[in-house]
Amino acid sequence: MSKSLLIISRQAPWSGPGAREALDIALAGGAFDLPIGMLFLDDGVFQLSGAQQPASLQQKDLGANLQALPMFGVEALYVAQRSLEERGLHDHPETLAVERLDDAGLSALIDRYDQVITL
């Protein structure tokens, strides 16, 4: 039986390779039917904002990769409510169907997974 894996994405899509690497790991694991969840935390919540213009920063858009997560079987998607609030995004709709979690929910989520990777 495969161990479950939670990927915590903490970087904004334009701040370095971490956001793309987290998505790549999730997509690769999903392609092999591994039980994977993904949590957007801290600046990682900016990945869920639909108002991004990565071309102006000479970056690639991560939107297509995000939209592919459910197609690859990565449907357990979460976002930290506190991170959204701290960045003024609590009223903005996300580009994906994600479950918003409070601090207690985050702790319970992390405890449910066998392995956790933070990028």
All heavy atoms as an XYZ file, in Angstrom:
899
protein
N       0.840     -1.181      0.000
C       0.000      0.000      0.000
C       0.885      1.245      0.000
O       1.847      1.351      0.743
C      -0.891     -0.020      1.237
C      -1.806      1.130      1.340
S      -2.891      0.846      2.758
C      -3.739      2.346      2.809
N       0.534      2.202     -0.830
C       1.298      3.442     -0.940
C       1.066      4.328      0.269
O      -0.028      4.413      0.798
C       0.883      4.210     -2.191
O       1.137      3.461     -3.342
N       2.120      4.991      0.668
C       1.997      5.960      1.754
C       1.428      7.249      1.189
O       1.722      7.631      0.068
C       3.357      6.213      2.392
C       3.868      5.034      3.157
C       5.060      5.425      3.981
C       5.449      4.231      4.822
N       6.068      4.615      6.053
N       0.625      7.908      2.004
C       0.040      9.170      1.564
C       1.070     10.291      1.690
O       1.948     10.265      2.549
C      -1.211      9.481      2.383
O      -0.886      9.596      3.755
N       0.931     11.261      0.796
C       1.887     12.363      0.720
C       1.139     13.683      0.669
O       0.243     13.865     -0.155
C       2.752     12.209     -0.539
C       3.706     13.347     -0.878
C       4.765     13.515      0.197
C       4.351     13.099     -2.227
N       1.514     14.601      1.551
C       0.987     15.964      1.529
C       2.109     16.883      1.057
O       3.200     16.882      1.615
C       0.509     16.400      2.920
C      -0.009     17.826      3.014
C      -1.277     18.002      2.181
C      -0.255     18.215      4.462
N       1.812     17.645      0.027
C       2.767     18.623     -0.488
C       2.290     19.997     -0.030
O       1.166     20.399     -0.334
C       2.848     18.558     -2.020
C       3.301     17.157     -2.444
C       3.788     19.632     -2.550
C       3.083     16.863     -3.897
N       3.147     20.702      0.686
C       2.823     22.042      1.160
C       3.583     23.031      0.286
O       4.807     23.041      0.267
C       3.198     22.234      2.644
C       2.453     21.213      3.509
C       2.879     23.664      3.084
C       2.827     21.254      4.974
N       2.833     23.831     -0.439
C       3.421     24.818     -1.333
C       3.344     26.183     -0.659
O       2.257     26.714     -0.440
C       2.676     24.829     -2.669
O       3.316     25.683     -3.580
N       4.510     26.756     -0.337
C       4.568     28.000      0.434
C       5.092     29.190     -0.367
O       5.176     30.286      0.156
C       5.461     27.798      1.651
C       4.941     26.719      2.586
C       5.833     26.547      3.754
N       5.618     27.689      4.640
C       6.132     27.778      5.846
N       6.897     26.831      6.315
N       5.884     28.839      6.592
N       5.463     28.979     -1.618
C       6.048     30.077     -2.395
C       5.056     30.632     -3.408
O       4.286     29.885     -4.012
C       7.294     29.602     -3.142
C       8.479     29.376     -2.245
C       9.740     29.142     -3.053
O       9.747     29.181     -4.270
N      10.833     28.892     -2.352
N       5.136     31.932     -3.592
C       4.355     32.571     -4.647
C       4.844     32.052     -5.993
O       5.999     31.638     -6.121
C       4.523     34.090     -4.565
N       3.995     32.075     -6.992
C       4.378     31.498     -8.283
C       5.545     32.204     -8.957
O       6.206     31.627     -9.801
C       3.107     31.621     -9.124
C       2.271     32.629     -8.446
C       2.642     32.600     -6.998
N       5.835     33.436     -8.593
C       6.889     34.206     -9.248
C       8.147     34.370     -8.398
O       9.085     35.032     -8.788
C       6.357     35.584     -9.616
C       5.817     36.302     -8.430
C       6.529     37.026     -7.523
C       4.480     36.324     -7.964
N       5.721     37.507     -6.529
C       4.443     37.099     -6.781
C       3.287     35.772     -8.429
C       3.282     37.319     -6.062
C       2.127     36.009     -7.711
C       2.130     36.769     -6.559
N       8.212     33.743     -7.224
C       9.329     34.000     -6.311
C      10.473     32.994     -6.407
O      11.432     33.106     -5.677
C       8.823     34.045     -4.870
O       8.356     32.772     -4.487
N      10.368     32.039     -7.276
C      11.416     31.039     -7.412
C      10.838     29.730     -7.904
O       9.653     29.649     -8.242
N      11.649     28.693     -7.927
C      11.201     27.421     -8.502
C      10.302     26.585     -7.597
O       9.723     25.595     -8.042
C      12.515     26.686     -8.773
C      13.440     27.196     -7.718
C      13.054     28.654     -7.533
N      10.139     26.950     -6.337
C       9.405     26.117     -5.386
C       7.974     25.804     -5.790
O       7.510     24.674     -5.659
N       7.244     26.798     -6.279
C       5.845     26.587     -6.660
C       5.738     25.586     -7.811
O       4.926     24.661     -7.778
C       5.196     27.911     -7.042
N       6.580     25.762     -8.814
C       6.560     24.846     -9.964
C       6.991     23.438     -9.540
O       6.399     22.447     -9.959
C       7.469     25.349    -11.083
C       7.461     24.413    -12.296
C       8.067     25.030    -13.527
N       7.364     26.194    -14.002
C       6.212     26.171    -14.678
N       5.623     25.030    -14.930
N       5.661     27.282    -15.096
N       7.998     23.341     -8.695
C       8.463     22.028     -8.241
C       7.388     21.306     -7.439
O       7.202     20.095     -7.593
C       9.744     22.181     -7.421
C      10.933     22.578     -8.262
C      12.165     22.930     -7.451
O      12.093     22.975     -6.197
O      13.207     23.185     -8.073
N       6.661     22.032     -6.594
C       5.576     21.418     -5.825
C       4.507     20.858     -6.758
O       4.025     19.731     -6.572
C       4.970     22.438     -4.859
N       4.147     21.630     -7.772
C       3.159     21.156     -8.742
C       3.672     19.963     -9.529
O       2.926     19.007     -9.782
C       2.772     22.286     -9.692
C       1.871     23.353     -9.101
C       1.743     24.537    -10.046
C       0.516     22.790     -8.770
N       4.936     19.998     -9.921
C       5.513     18.866    -10.666
C       5.488     17.585     -9.841
O       5.174     16.508    -10.362
C       6.948     19.179    -11.100
C       7.026     20.211    -12.214
O       5.982     20.502    -12.846
O       8.133     20.734    -12.453
N       5.822     17.679     -8.565
C       5.790     16.504     -7.687
C       4.368     15.980     -7.567
O       4.128     14.760     -7.652
C       6.365     16.835     -6.296
C       7.862     17.125     -6.393
C       6.094     15.704     -5.305
C       8.454     17.735     -5.135
N       3.413     16.874     -7.388
C       2.011     16.459     -7.256
C       1.521     15.776     -8.533
O       0.869     14.721     -8.478
C       1.135     17.658     -6.914
N       1.830     16.356     -9.678
C       1.385     15.773    -10.944
C       2.046     14.422    -11.205
O       1.396     13.484    -11.662
C       1.660     16.742    -12.100
C       0.821     18.019    -12.095
C       1.354     19.014    -13.114
C      -0.639     17.706    -12.362
N       3.328     14.315    -10.904
C       4.024     13.043    -11.102
C       3.461     11.972    -10.180
O       3.211     10.837    -10.610
C       5.524     13.221    -10.864
N       3.252     12.299     -8.925
C       2.684     11.336     -7.990
C       1.276     10.940     -8.367
O       0.894      9.768     -8.290
N       0.492     11.905     -8.819
C      -0.865     11.605     -9.252
C      -0.894     10.693    -10.458
O      -1.772      9.832    -10.578
N       0.069     10.845    -11.356
C       0.141      9.980    -12.537
C       0.384      8.525    -12.147
O       0.013      7.612    -12.890
C       1.240     10.467    -13.476
N       0.975      8.307    -10.983
C       1.239      6.951    -10.498
C       0.228      6.521     -9.439
O       0.471      5.576     -8.691
C       2.666      6.855     -9.949
C       3.713      6.907    -11.017
C       4.406      8.080    -11.256
C       3.976      5.799    -11.805
C       5.363      8.145    -12.254
C       4.933      5.848    -12.810
C       5.629      7.020    -13.036
N      -0.887      7.227     -9.374
C      -1.988      6.893     -8.458
C      -1.588      6.886     -6.991
O      -2.123      6.101     -6.205
C      -2.634      5.558     -8.843
C      -3.348      5.631    -10.171
O      -3.916      6.697    -10.473
O      -3.340      4.629    -10.903
N      -0.639      7.719     -6.617
C      -0.282      7.834     -5.206
C      -1.322      8.707     -4.505
O      -1.841      9.659     -5.098
C       1.100      8.471     -5.054
C       2.271      7.681     -5.638
C       3.561      8.485     -5.491
C       2.410      6.342     -4.952
N      -1.641      8.420     -3.254
C      -2.575      9.274     -2.514
C      -1.889     10.585     -2.114
O      -1.058     10.614     -1.215
C      -2.952      8.437     -1.293
C      -1.903      7.380     -1.181
C      -1.255      7.226     -2.512
N      -2.225     11.648     -2.840
C      -1.552     12.933     -2.671
C      -2.559     14.021     -2.332
O      -3.641     14.088     -2.914
C      -0.792     13.322     -3.947
C       0.342     12.346     -4.180
C      -0.261     14.747     -3.864
C       1.177     12.653     -5.382
N      -2.159     14.881     -1.402
C      -2.900     16.094     -1.102
C      -1.971     17.270     -1.284
O      -0.745     17.127     -1.234
N      -2.552     18.431     -1.513
C      -1.737     19.625     -1.695
C      -2.333     20.749     -0.872
O      -3.529     21.007     -0.921
C      -1.672     19.998     -3.168
C      -0.657     21.045     -3.471
S      -0.143     20.962     -5.193
C       1.136     22.185     -5.161
N      -1.456     21.404     -0.099
C      -1.848     22.507      0.762
C      -1.124     23.774      0.313
O       0.095     23.770      0.163
C      -1.486     22.201      2.220
C      -1.570     23.344      3.226
C      -3.006     23.859      3.353
C      -1.036     22.894      4.579
N      -1.881     24.842      0.092
C      -1.325     26.144     -0.255
C      -1.288     26.972      1.018
O      -2.321     27.237      1.626
C      -2.171     26.804     -1.339
C      -2.187     26.011     -2.621
C      -3.172     25.065     -2.847
C      -1.203     26.192     -3.574
C      -3.187     24.316     -4.011
C      -1.202     25.439     -4.740
C      -2.197     24.506     -4.960
N      -0.081     27.364      1.404
C       0.158     28.013      2.688
C       1.050     29.233      2.467
O       1.845     29.257      1.524
C       0.835     27.000      3.616
C       1.135     27.366      5.046
C      -0.163     27.532      5.839
C       1.977     26.268      5.695
N       0.955     30.199      3.344
C       1.778     31.411      3.265
C       1.637     32.040      1.870
O       0.532     32.145      1.365
C       3.234     31.118      3.628
C       3.382     30.596      5.059
O       2.550     30.964      5.908
O       4.319     29.818      5.326
N       2.743     32.421      1.230
C       2.654     33.052     -0.091
C       2.206     32.083     -1.181
O       1.878     32.499     -2.292
C       3.996     33.677     -0.483
C       4.283     34.977      0.250
O       3.342     35.542      0.851
O       5.441     35.428      0.223
N       2.157     30.811     -0.884
C       1.660     29.822     -1.838
C       0.209     30.058     -2.231
O      -0.225     29.630     -3.296
N      -0.541     30.785     -1.395
C      -1.940     31.068     -1.726
C      -2.055     31.949     -2.972
O      -3.088     31.931     -3.647
C      -2.711     31.695     -0.542
C      -2.718     30.757      0.651
C      -2.146     33.051     -0.159
N      -1.011     32.691     -3.299
C      -1.048     33.529     -4.499
C      -1.155     32.683     -5.772
O      -1.589     33.184     -6.807
C       0.185     34.436     -4.577
C       0.155     35.575     -3.606
C       1.122     35.677     -2.617
C      -0.832     36.543     -3.670
C       1.107     36.728     -1.726
C      -0.858     37.603     -2.772
C       0.118     37.700     -1.795
N      -0.782     31.420     -5.708
C      -0.917     30.543     -6.868
C      -2.374     30.360     -7.269
O      -2.676     30.074     -8.420
C      -0.304     29.169     -6.580
C       1.179     29.209     -6.356
C       1.708     27.842     -5.990
O       1.418     26.871     -6.659
N       2.472     27.767     -4.917
N      -3.279     30.525     -6.317
C      -4.700     30.314     -6.575
C      -5.408     31.549     -7.117
O      -6.581     31.490     -7.462
C      -5.386     29.853     -5.285
C      -4.827     28.574     -4.676
C      -5.467     28.311     -3.318
C      -5.029     27.407     -5.616
N      -4.705     32.652     -7.191
C      -5.289     33.892     -7.686
C      -5.346     33.861     -9.211
O      -4.356     33.553     -9.876
C      -4.454     35.083     -7.218
O      -4.943     36.264     -7.780
N      -6.488     34.202     -9.744
C      -6.654     34.182    -11.196
C      -6.127     35.432    -11.890
O      -6.064     35.483    -13.105
N      -5.731     36.435    -11.150
C      -5.317     37.715    -11.743
C      -3.809     37.818    -11.899
O      -3.226     38.863    -11.669
C      -5.830     38.855    -10.878
N      -3.178     36.751    -12.300
C      -1.725     36.775    -12.447
C      -1.337     37.119    -13.878
O      -2.033     36.786    -14.817
C      -1.142     35.419    -12.078
C      -1.410     35.048    -10.649
C      -0.836     33.701    -10.316
O       0.195     33.314    -10.820
N      -1.538     32.986     -9.464
N      -0.203     37.787    -14.007
C       0.337     38.126    -15.317
C       1.808     37.723    -15.353
O       2.701     38.570    -15.305
C       0.170     39.617    -15.588
C      -1.288     40.031    -15.656
C      -1.442     41.516    -15.856
O      -0.560     42.302    -15.550
N      -2.580     41.899    -16.382
N       2.082     36.426    -15.443
C       3.465     35.953    -15.373
C       4.331     36.398    -16.543
O       5.541     36.529    -16.396
C       3.321     34.434    -15.341
C       1.995     34.168    -15.957
C       1.133     35.337    -15.613
N       3.745     36.683    -17.688
C       4.531     37.096    -18.843
C       5.256     38.412    -18.579
O       6.370     38.618    -19.056
C       3.644     37.217    -20.075
N       4.642     39.280    -17.792
C       5.293     40.554    -17.490
C       6.549     40.364    -16.651
O       7.409     41.228    -16.610
C       4.316     41.498    -16.787
O       3.931     40.959    -15.540
N       6.657     39.220    -15.983
C       7.852     38.895    -15.196
C       8.735     37.884    -15.906
O       9.658     37.338    -15.328
C       7.440     38.323    -13.837
C       6.631     39.237    -12.941
C       6.134     38.485    -11.720
C       7.469     40.430    -12.512
N       8.406     37.623    -17.163
C       9.107     36.622    -17.970
C       9.087     35.260    -17.294
O      10.087     34.551    -17.245
C      10.534     37.080    -18.277
C      10.576     38.368    -19.069
C      11.984     38.832    -19.347
O      12.956     38.343    -18.795
N      12.093     39.809    -20.226
N       7.915     34.903    -16.770
C       7.707     33.617    -16.109
C       6.641     32.845    -16.866
O       5.840     33.419    -17.600
C       7.236     33.825    -14.661
C       8.207     34.543    -13.785
C       9.376     33.676    -13.388
O       9.239     32.479    -13.197
N      10.538     34.283    -13.261
N       6.613     31.552    -16.662
C       5.572     30.717    -17.255
C       4.372     30.679    -16.328
O       4.510     30.687    -15.104
C       6.090     29.300    -17.492
C       7.146     29.224    -18.564
C       7.530     27.795    -18.824
C       8.573     27.728    -19.921
N       8.977     26.339    -20.188
N       3.207     30.619    -16.917
C       1.963     30.557    -16.165
C       1.794     29.165    -15.569
O       1.914     28.165    -16.267
C       0.794     30.889    -17.090
C      -0.514     31.027    -16.357
O      -0.520     30.977    -15.114
O      -1.534     31.197    -17.035
N       1.524     29.108    -14.260
C       1.295     27.829    -13.594
C      -0.166     27.404    -13.641
O      -0.511     26.326    -13.180
C       1.751     27.917    -12.129
C       3.220     28.184    -11.883
C       3.498     28.238    -10.386
C       4.079     27.133    -12.535
N      -1.014     28.251    -14.205
C      -2.450     27.980    -14.221
C      -2.816     26.658    -14.855
O      -3.666     25.923    -14.338
N      -2.200     26.310    -15.967
C      -2.510     25.048    -16.641
C      -2.130     23.856    -15.762
O      -2.861     22.868    -15.693
C      -1.790     24.975    -17.982
N      -0.997     23.960    -15.071
C      -0.579     22.880    -14.171
C      -1.557     22.735    -13.013
O      -1.889     21.625    -12.609
C       0.822     23.135    -13.630
C       1.890     23.034    -14.686
O       1.646     23.323    -15.850
N       3.082     22.640    -14.300
N      -1.998     23.859    -12.469
C      -2.967     23.819    -11.373
C      -4.264     23.169    -11.824
O      -4.831     22.330    -11.120
C      -3.251     25.229    -10.855
C      -2.185     25.853     -9.976
C      -2.471     27.333     -9.789
C      -2.123     25.154     -8.643
N      -4.746     23.548    -12.996
C      -5.997     22.990    -13.504
C      -5.873     21.504    -13.807
O      -6.869     20.778    -13.805
C      -6.451     23.749    -14.757
C      -6.781     25.200    -14.511
C      -7.870     25.408    -13.465
O      -8.849     24.686    -13.423
N      -7.680     26.382    -12.604
N      -4.653     21.020    -14.058
C      -4.438     19.607    -14.374
C      -4.432     18.719    -13.131
O      -4.561     17.502    -13.248
C      -3.121     19.439    -15.130
N      -4.281     19.289    -11.944
C      -4.198     18.475    -10.729
C      -5.352     17.473    -10.604
O      -5.098     16.274    -10.429
C      -4.099     19.370     -9.487
C      -2.766     20.083     -9.281
C      -2.881     21.121     -8.165
C      -1.661     19.090     -8.983
N      -6.622     17.897    -10.690
C      -7.709     16.915    -10.571
C      -7.686     15.852    -11.673
O      -8.057     14.701    -11.435
C      -8.976     17.777    -10.660
C      -8.542     19.139    -10.246
C      -7.132     19.272    -10.737
N      -7.237     16.217    -12.868
C      -7.158     15.238    -13.957
C      -6.122     14.159    -13.665
O      -6.200     13.061    -14.190
C      -6.842     15.932    -15.277
C      -7.978     16.805    -15.773
S      -7.653     17.537    -17.379
C      -6.540     18.870    -16.927
N      -5.136     14.480    -12.835
C      -4.105     13.527    -12.450
C      -4.430     12.849    -11.121
O      -3.579     12.188    -10.530
C      -2.737     14.217    -12.372
C      -2.082     14.397    -13.707
C      -2.491     15.407    -14.565
C      -1.071     13.541    -14.123
C      -1.899     15.579    -15.795
C      -0.471     13.701    -15.360
C      -0.890     14.722    -16.204
N      -5.643     13.019    -10.641
C      -6.069     12.360     -9.413
C      -5.706     13.089     -8.135
O      -5.881     12.549     -7.051
N      -5.196     14.302     -8.249
C      -4.861     15.092     -7.065
C      -6.063     15.993     -6.783
O      -6.167     17.094     -7.310
C      -3.575     15.921     -7.271
C      -3.214     16.667     -5.991
C      -2.425     15.031     -7.709
N      -6.981     15.467     -5.994
C      -8.226     16.186     -5.737
C      -8.317     16.704     -4.304
O      -9.214     17.481     -3.991
C      -9.410     15.284     -6.055
C      -9.441     14.913     -7.532
C     -10.543     13.955     -7.887
O     -11.184     13.403     -6.975
O     -10.747     13.754     -9.092
N      -7.418     16.266     -3.442
C      -7.392     16.735     -2.050
C      -6.575     18.017     -2.003
O      -5.359     17.999     -1.821
C      -6.804     15.660     -1.144
N      -7.255     19.150     -2.218
C      -6.598     20.446     -2.306
C      -7.097     21.338     -1.180
O      -8.308     21.453     -0.958
C      -6.891     21.097     -3.660
C      -6.470     20.274     -4.882
C      -6.978     20.923     -6.152
C      -4.964     20.102     -4.925
N      -6.146     21.969     -0.489
C      -6.462     22.754      0.698
C      -5.746     24.095      0.651
O      -4.689     24.226      0.039
C      -6.022     22.000      1.963
C      -6.517     20.590      2.013
C      -5.728     19.537      1.543
C      -7.776     20.301      2.518
C      -6.187     18.231      1.582
C      -8.245     18.994      2.553
C      -7.448     17.970      2.087
O      -7.909     16.670      2.117
N      -6.314     25.065      1.359
C      -5.683     26.367      1.487
C      -5.862     26.835      2.930
O      -6.893     26.572      3.561
C      -6.268     27.385      0.474
C      -7.728     27.680      0.753
C      -5.448     28.668      0.446
N      -4.849     27.501      3.446
C      -4.889     28.025      4.813
C      -5.678     29.331      4.835
O      -5.306     30.306      4.178
C      -3.473     28.262      5.328
N      -6.755     29.337      5.587
C      -7.605     30.520      5.694
C      -6.808     31.716      6.228
O      -6.939     32.824      5.729
C      -8.798     30.229      6.611
C      -9.745     31.389      6.778
C     -10.491     31.757      5.503
O     -10.788     30.901      4.679
N     -10.777     33.028      5.336
N      -5.965     31.479      7.202
C      -5.170     32.575      7.777
C      -4.246     33.190      6.728
O      -4.097     34.416      6.670
C      -4.346     32.095      8.959
C      -3.530     33.238      9.571
C      -2.568     32.771     10.601
N      -3.281     32.229     11.741
C      -2.803     32.208     12.960
N      -1.596     32.690     13.194
N      -3.480     31.696     13.946
N      -3.638     32.366      5.886
C      -2.754     32.884      4.837
C      -3.527     33.757      3.861
O      -3.027     34.792      3.409
C      -2.081     31.730      4.087
O      -1.223     31.013      4.948
N      -4.747     33.345      3.528
C      -5.590     34.158      2.645
C      -5.897     35.505      3.287
O      -5.782     36.552      2.639
C      -6.902     33.431      2.328
C      -6.812     32.205      1.438
C      -8.144     31.472      1.412
C      -6.377     32.582      0.030
N      -6.279     35.470      4.558
C      -6.637     36.701      5.265
C      -5.446     37.645      5.389
O      -5.573     38.862      5.185
C      -7.200     36.367      6.642
C      -8.553     35.697      6.582
C      -9.014     35.140      7.912
O      -8.279     35.243      8.924
O     -10.125     34.575      7.941
N      -4.266     37.104      5.731
C      -3.073     37.932      5.909
C      -2.660     38.631      4.615
O      -2.009     39.665      4.647
C      -1.915     37.084      6.426
C      -2.078     36.656      7.867
C      -1.015     35.671      8.333
O      -0.263     35.132      7.482
O      -0.943     35.436      9.549
N      -3.049     38.058      3.475
C      -2.666     38.621      2.183
C      -3.829     39.328      1.491
O      -3.752     39.672      0.316
C      -2.093     37.520      1.298
C      -0.693     37.146      1.789
C      -0.336     35.707      1.504
N       0.961     35.412      2.076
C       1.135     35.058      3.364
N       0.114     34.948      4.184
N       2.340     34.797      3.819
N      -4.922     39.507      2.211
C      -6.074     40.207      1.662
C      -6.826     39.439      0.590
O      -7.502     40.034     -0.247
N      -6.712     38.127      0.586
C      -7.344     37.297     -0.441
C      -8.542     36.506      0.071
O      -9.074     35.662     -0.642
C      -6.321     36.312     -1.024
C      -5.098     36.914     -1.701
C      -4.116     35.821     -2.090
C      -5.502     37.725     -2.912
N      -8.982     36.766      1.295
C     -10.029     35.950      1.891
C     -11.365     36.047      1.171
O     -12.163     35.127      1.232
C     -10.200     36.274      3.377
C     -10.510     37.706      3.656
N      -9.535     38.673      3.644
C     -11.670     38.338      3.924
C     -10.083     39.843      3.914
N     -11.382     39.673      4.082
N     -11.619     37.124      0.438
C     -12.868     37.261     -0.295
C     -12.728     36.949     -1.780
O     -13.696     37.015     -2.519
C     -13.425     38.686     -0.145
C     -13.923     38.949      1.264
O     -14.339     37.993      1.945
O     -13.886     40.109      1.689
N     -11.513     36.636     -2.223
C     -11.283     36.358     -3.636
C     -11.546     34.882     -3.931
O     -11.107     34.013     -3.182
C      -9.831     36.695     -4.027
C      -9.545     38.161     -3.973
N      -9.610     38.955     -5.076
C      -9.220     38.972     -2.939
C      -9.322     40.202     -4.730
N      -9.073     40.232     -3.441
N     -12.242     34.598     -5.022
C     -12.449     33.190     -5.385
C     -11.144     32.566     -5.882
O     -10.326     33.231     -6.514
C     -13.484     33.255     -6.500
C     -13.333     34.633     -7.080
C     -12.865     35.517     -5.952
N     -10.957     31.300     -5.560
C      -9.770     30.587     -6.012
C     -10.019     30.039     -7.421
O     -11.152     29.847     -7.835
C      -9.436     29.425     -5.062
C      -8.978     29.876     -3.695
C     -10.127     30.085     -2.713
O     -11.212     29.521     -2.919
O      -9.929     30.830     -1.748
N      -8.933     29.749     -8.136
C      -9.052     29.194     -9.480
C      -9.348     27.699     -9.438
O      -9.692     27.121    -10.466
C      -7.759     29.430    -10.279
O      -6.660     28.863     -9.569
C      -7.520     30.910    -10.498
N      -9.200     27.079     -8.292
C      -9.462     25.645     -8.107
C     -10.437     25.457     -6.961
O     -10.543     26.318     -6.089
C      -8.173     24.911     -7.715
C      -7.148     24.620     -8.765
C      -5.907     24.027     -8.113
C      -7.685     23.649     -9.784
N     -11.076     24.302     -6.943
C     -11.924     23.957     -5.803
C     -11.013     23.480     -4.672
O     -10.438     22.399     -4.746
C     -12.913     22.871     -6.194
N     -10.839     24.313     -3.672
C      -9.980     23.993     -2.536
C     -10.791     24.113     -1.260
O     -11.743     24.896     -1.179
C      -8.741     24.912     -2.460
C      -7.812     24.686     -3.625
C      -9.135     26.373     -2.385
N     -10.393     23.340     -0.272
C     -11.034     23.421      1.037
C     -10.249     24.394      1.904
O      -9.036     24.248      2.068
C     -11.060     22.042      1.692
C     -11.749     22.021      3.025
C     -11.798     20.636      3.651
O     -11.583     19.635      2.945
O     -12.027     20.571      4.873
N     -10.935     25.374      2.447
C     -10.288     26.347      3.333
C     -10.218     25.767      4.737
O     -11.210     25.256      5.246
C     -11.066     27.654      3.342
C     -11.024     28.375      2.010
C     -11.783     29.669      2.064
N     -11.735     30.343      0.774
C     -11.765     31.658      0.628
N     -11.848     32.444      1.696
N     -11.718     32.201     -0.557
N      -9.024     25.846      5.350
C      -8.813     25.274      6.676
C      -8.335     26.330      7.662
O      -7.474     27.150      7.335
C      -7.765     24.157      6.619
C      -8.096     22.947      5.747
C      -6.900     22.017      5.693
C      -9.320     22.223      6.260
N      -8.874     26.270      8.879
C      -8.365     27.114      9.958
C      -7.142     26.431     10.559
O      -6.718     25.365     10.106
C      -9.450     27.379     11.002
C      -9.976     26.111     11.666
O      -9.363     25.026     11.518
O     -11.013     26.206     12.342
N      -6.562     27.029     11.600
C      -5.330     26.484     12.183
C      -5.514     25.066     12.715
O      -4.644     24.205     12.535
C      -4.813     27.401     13.288
C      -4.305     28.734     12.742
O      -4.042     28.827     11.527
O      -4.160     29.677     13.537
N      -6.634     24.797     13.370
C      -6.885     23.450     13.892
C      -7.028     22.461     12.744
O      -6.543     21.321     12.822
C      -8.132     23.442     14.765
N      -7.678     22.886     11.673
C      -7.833     22.021     10.503
C      -6.504     21.713      9.843
O      -6.287     20.598      9.351
N      -5.587     22.689      9.834
C      -4.253     22.467      9.264
C      -3.502     21.397     10.045
O      -2.884     20.502      9.463
C      -3.441     23.758      9.255
C      -3.878     24.841      8.297
C      -3.046     26.102      8.508
C      -3.787     24.375      6.871
N      -3.552     21.498     11.355
C      -2.871     20.523     12.201
C      -3.429     19.125     11.982
O      -2.665     18.154     11.838
C      -3.011     20.932     13.669
O      -2.363     20.012     14.500
N      -4.740     19.008     11.918
C      -5.370     17.712     11.687
C      -5.024     17.175     10.305
O      -4.789     15.973     10.142
C      -6.888     17.829     11.853
N      -4.968     18.047      9.322
C      -4.624     17.636      7.956
C      -3.219     17.040      7.908
O      -3.009     15.956      7.360
C      -4.717     18.828      7.006
C      -4.238     18.568      5.581
C      -5.213     17.659      4.841
C      -4.042     19.876      4.838
N      -2.269     17.736      8.477
C      -0.878     17.271      8.451
C      -0.747     15.928      9.168
O      -0.021     15.045      8.716
C       0.058     18.347      9.036
C       0.095     19.548      8.086
C       1.460     17.802      9.283
C       0.758     20.783      8.641
N      -1.473     15.751     10.248
C      -1.433     14.487     10.991
C      -1.994     13.316     10.196
O      -1.632     12.169     10.451
C      -2.194     14.616     12.314
C      -1.450     15.463     13.335
O      -0.231     15.687     13.160
O      -2.103     15.912     14.299
N      -2.871     13.567      9.238
C      -3.496     12.491      8.450
C      -2.562     11.878      7.418
O      -2.804     10.785      6.930
C      -4.727     13.010      7.712
C      -5.925     13.196      8.560
C      -7.205     13.319      7.735
N      -7.107     14.093      6.532
C      -7.800     15.204      6.288
N      -8.623     15.665      7.178
N      -7.682     15.827      5.143
N      -1.518     12.588      7.036
C      -0.634     12.129      5.966
C       0.597     11.436      6.539
O       1.129     11.834      7.573
C      -0.246     13.296      5.063
C      -1.353     13.671      4.106
C      -2.350     14.543      4.498
C      -1.423     13.109      2.836
C      -3.391     14.878      3.634
C      -2.458     13.432      1.974
C      -3.437     14.314      2.384
O      -4.474     14.622      1.527
N       1.054     10.393      5.813
C       2.243      9.654      6.235
C       3.527     10.465      6.033
O       4.440     10.397      6.833
C       2.358      8.340      5.453
C       1.208      7.402      5.720
O       0.829      7.246      6.899
O       0.664      6.819      4.749
N       3.575     11.179      4.916
C       4.767     11.968      4.590
C       4.351     13.369      4.173
O       3.304     13.555      3.550
C       5.553     11.313      3.458
C       6.061      9.931      3.832
C       6.746      9.231      2.668
O       6.648      9.640      1.523
N       7.461      8.185      2.976
N       5.205     14.352      4.504
C       4.924     15.745      4.184
C       6.168     16.355      3.545
O       7.271     16.200      4.055
C       4.538     16.555      5.446
C       4.300     18.015      5.105
C       3.313     15.950      6.117
N       5.958     17.020      2.414
C       7.031     17.744      1.742
C       6.639     19.219      1.711
O       5.518     19.553      1.332
C       7.224     17.262      0.281
C       7.699     15.820      0.243
C       8.194     18.165     -0.460
C       7.780     15.240     -1.159
N       7.555     20.076      2.106
C       7.300     21.511      2.084
C       8.252     22.181      1.086
O       9.463     21.979      1.157
C       7.511     22.131      3.479
O       6.648     21.482      4.397
C       7.196     23.611      3.460
N       7.695     22.930      0.167
C       8.496     23.664     -0.829
C       8.090     25.124     -0.820
O       6.985     25.478     -0.582
C       8.284     23.092     -2.230
C       8.764     21.662     -2.420
C       8.234     21.074     -3.688
C      10.278     21.650     -2.454
